[in-house]
Amino acid sequence: MNVLVWLRRDLRVTDQPALTLAAGRGRVLPVFIAQPSEWRQADRSARHWGFVAECLADLREDLATLGLPLVVRLGEAQPVLERLVRAHAVTEIVCQAEGGAGWAASRDRQIAAWAAGCGLRWTCLPAQALPPSAASALIEAPQPPALRPVAGVEPGSLPAARALGLPDDPCPHRQAGGRRAAELLLEGLARQRLALPLPAGAPLAVTDRAAARLSPHLAWGSLGPADLARLAPPEGLAPPARAAWQAGFRRLETGLHARAIAQDGPARLPPAAEDSADAPALRLAALAAGETGLPFLDACLRSLRATGWLDARGRGWVFQAATRILGLEARAVGLVLARLCTDHDPAILWHEVSRLRARPGAFPDPTAEGLRRDPGGAFTRRWLPELAALPDADLHQPWRWPGAARLLGRRYPEPLVDPATARRQERPPPASGLRRAPPRPIPGQLCLDL
């Protein structure tokens, strides 16, 4: 019996349920399909593919040590699977669900119907997203399963982003993808970073350096839940450092539990807005470029453009500011964040959009938020060097600086809107087309940035 394992967001060999299941049923054919229709989705970008390609390169090496090729094909899922099934006498296809209810779920329903019509066995395992406390049986490092290869398969090469129709997407400080980078990150966490105290409300310049940044590896599967479950504090930590380590681990545990809830929920991408006027389009382009004239908002966006990462509080605030100050549609703002975040997971992003729209909270005043999260201005000055010379008192509201006439509209844009006017004119968000957050409670803020 030959079993095709269709790899999607589970790009590793250990703690990999689909590979383990297939190993017990026959010879294994691991396949990754680079689908142009998937990568043409409005929430995808070249930075995502760059990270995925690095994950696939490591996965190919890891499978080779087990005697298997990683088969990579460029094309749409059904015709690629049809060719592989015929060529290699495949009797079963095994994969893991990707979570959510959007494009991927629709594709899987189509493939399941095709498989049933062909008499193929179709096994789609649930998305693997257990919190570390629920993975106690996996604390011992799992060994890769004993895999028997399907013979005579041409592996194929990894396509370039251009072959998938993805435009250039400069991200000079993007995290490296792949299992090797993930293991180095875990090693640094276990030895040092989790032992560093991270007080609530720490400035963004601090959280920017101290955060674990596991989320891209969890989103694309170069890390699994068992990898986090095996984290343990190093020997010889002083009591304060051990307490900080345990607090950091609890943050990871809470975040992974939140990811599990979000991935299992029904949240989906809201419908497109009917309004196609030029003003929203110009504001959306300014938002994506970090050119809104609101310094803290622009600093967050420019940081995100250059690194592919921003902490959860920052992402939530950017969404609120874009929708409530700039008046942009939730879907459009969500798509900007999706394309910029290396760790984009549709199930999690649209769950969070629904939650923020259902419970909007306090007005996202950009001056007040800048003073709270960047009181010394280090973060804002790093990403907005044209404002570096401004005194602290004027950094987050440069229109009040005596030299504003020489700056605004020249080296730095004038504000697109007046936040005070936006506050006075704000209306409750429309309920139509937006799904509210699932009724199950989530412990704390949904951690997109583990």
Secondary structure, 3 states (H helix, E strand, C coil): CEEEEEECCCCCCCCCHHHHHHHCCCEEEEEEEECHHHHCCCCCCHHHHHHHHHHHHHHHHHHHHCCCCCEEEECCHHHHHHHHHHHHCEEEEEEECCCCCCHHHHHHHHHHHHHHHHCCEEEEECCCCCCHHHHHHHCCCCCCCCCCECCCCCCCCCCCHHHHCCCCCCCCCCCCCCHHHHHHHHHHHHHCHHHCCCCCCCCHHHHHHHCCCCHHHHHHCCCCHHHHHCCCCCCCCCHHHHHHHHHHHHHHHHHHHHHHHHHCCCCCCCCCCCCCCHHHHHHHHHHHHCCCCCHHHHHHHHHHHHHCCCCHHHHHHHHHHHHHCCCCCHHHHHHHHHHHCCCCCHHHHHHHHHHHHHCCCCCCCHHHHHHHHCCCCHHHHHHCHHHCCCCHHHHCCHHHCCCHHHHECCCECCCCCCHHHHHHHCCCCCCCCCCCCCCCCCCCCCCCCC
